[in-house]
Amino acid sequence: MPDHRYIVNVEGAVVKDGRYLMIIRGEGEEHAAGVLAFPGGKVEDDKIASRVLEETARRELQEEVGVAVDDEMVYVDSGSFVAGDEPVVDVIFLCRHRNGEPRACDADEVAAVQWMTPAEILAHLKSPPWMDPIIKRVEQVRAKRGW
């Protein structure tokens, strides 16, 4: 019987004063190394909880870029891709920055960190093609929430 496991990845679109916290993915990353992205990471296999996705987003934001976000997180969108030969389900949450000065905590995972406007994100040379519909959807959700 084939293995039907998949990786669940969570990203945090952290907003502060109309700017999003963005990273350049480290060259050590298997999927999309060197591209502009929201910070995040995969759900750990041993974590099963009712809010596992939100908890994973919080943990990954702290581990990857050293920031904490407010308790309220809003689902934005989800999709799938293949990293190597592993199927991945990717979930994006809109989060508000609570505290912490962003930094690249592990150079293999995160090469750079910066706050960017949506226009700066879309114009960035390392912005992948899939970022355009994602940032538009994040902005729609943010506007609807009044953030």
C-alpha positions in Angstrom: 0.0 0.0 0.0 1.5 3.4 -0.9 2.3 6.0 1.8 -0.4 8.7 1.7 1.3 11.0 4.3 1.8 14.6 3.4 3.6 17.5 5.0 1.4 20.3 6.4 3.2 23.7 6.2 1.9 26.9 7.9 2.9 30.5 7.0 2.3 33.7 8.9 1.5 36.9 7.0 2.6 39.1 9.9 1.4 42.7 9.5 2.5 45.9 11.3 1.7 49.4 10.2 0.6 48.2 6.7 3.8 46.3 6.1 4.4 42.5 6.0 7.3 40.6 7.5 9.0 38.9 4.7 12.0 36.6 4.4 14.3 35.4 1.7 14.4 31.7 2.1 17.8 30.2 2.9 19.9 28.4 0.4 19.7 25.3 2.6 16.0 25.0 2.1 14.8 22.1 -0.1 11.8 24.0 -1.6 12.0 27.5 -3.1 15.5 28.3 -1.7 16.4 32.0 -2.2 12.9 33.3 -2.9 10.8 35.9 -1.0 8.2 34.3 1.3 6.2 34.7 4.5 7.9 33.0 7.4 6.6 29.6 8.5 7.3 25.9 8.7 5.9 22.5 8.9 3.6 20.9 11.6 5.6 18.5 13.7 4.5 14.9 13.4 4.0 14.5 17.2 1.7 17.6 17.5 -2.0 16.9 17.6 -4.3 19.6 19.0 -7.4 21.4 18.1 -5.4 24.6 17.1 -2.3 22.8 15.8 -2.0 25.0 12.7 -2.2 28.3 14.7 0.2 26.9 17.3 2.7 25.8 14.6 2.5 29.3 13.0 3.3 30.9 16.4 6.2 28.5 17.0 7.7 28.9 13.6 7.5 32.7 13.7 9.3 32.7 17.0 11.9 30.1 15.8 12.6 31.5 12.3 12.4 35.3 12.8 12.1 35.9 16.6 8.7 37.6 16.7 5.5 37.0 18.6 2.0 37.6 17.2 -1.4 38.5 18.8 -3.6 35.6 19.8 -6.1 36.3 17.0 -5.1 34.7 13.8 -7.2 34.7 10.6 -7.2 31.9 8.0 -6.4 33.4 4.6 -5.9 30.6 2.1 -4.4 27.2 1.5 -2.9 25.3 -1.4 -0.6 22.5 -2.2 2.8 21.9 -3.8 5.5 19.2 -4.0 8.8 19.7 -2.2 11.3 17.2 -3.6 9.0 14.1 -3.8 6.9 15.1 -0.7 3.3 16.5 -1.2 2.8 19.6 1.0 -0.4 21.3 2.1 0.3 25.0 2.8 -1.9 27.1 5.1 -1.6 30.9 5.4 -2.8 32.9 8.4 -2.9 36.7 8.8 -1.3 37.7 12.1 -0.7 41.0 13.9 2.8 41.6 15.2 2.9 41.8 19.0 6.6 42.1 19.8 10.1 41.1 18.9 12.6 42.6 16.5 12.7 40.4 13.4 16.0 38.6 12.7 17.1 35.6 10.7 17.5 33.0 13.5 19.0 30.2 11.3 20.8 31.3 8.1 20.1 27.9 6.5 16.4 28.6 6.7 16.2 32.4 6.5 18.7 34.4 4.6 17.2 37.9 5.2 14.2 39.5 7.0 12.5 42.8 6.3 9.2 44.6 6.6 7.7 45.3 3.1 4.5 46.9 1.7 2.4 44.8 -0.7 3.8 46.8 -3.7 7.4 46.2 -2.6 6.7 42.5 -2.2 5.2 42.2 -5.7 8.0 44.3 -7.3 10.9 42.4 -5.5 13.2 40.5 -7.8 13.0 37.4 -5.6 9.2 37.4 -5.4 8.0 34.1 -6.9 5.1 34.0 -9.4 2.7 32.5 -6.8 3.2 35.5 -4.5 0.9 37.8 -6.6 -2.4 36.0 -5.9 -1.4 35.3 -2.3 -0.6 38.9 -1.3 -3.8 40.0 -3.0 -5.8 37.6 -0.9 -4.0 38.5 2.3 -4.7 42.2 1.6 -8.4 41.4 1.0 -8.6 39.6 4.3 -6.7 42.4 6.1 -9.0 45.1 4.7 -12.1 43.1 5.7 -10.8 42.8 9.3 -9.9 46.5 9.4 -6.3 45.7 10.3 
